[in-house]
Amino acid sequence: MNLDNNAHSVFLLHYHLVLVVKYRRQVFDDGISSRAKEIFEYIAPNYNITLEEW
């Protein structure tokens, strides 16, 4: 567990992202899901983000 800190605080944030589509249609197939994962993995190091589960 890595804690982030600055001059006045120490913190650890966890986010749970849920993508919902209108009328529950099947929009995210395997190809789109894998591409989205690639994008998240590419962006994550720039913001010190750890992707724990996909």
PyMOL commands that set and color helices and strands:
alter all, ss='L'
color gray80, all
select helices_A, chain A and resi 22-24+30-47
alter helices_A, ss='H'
color red, helices_A
select strands_A, chain A and resi 4-5+10-11
alter strands_A, ss='S'
color yellow, strands_A
deselect
rebuild
show_as cartoon
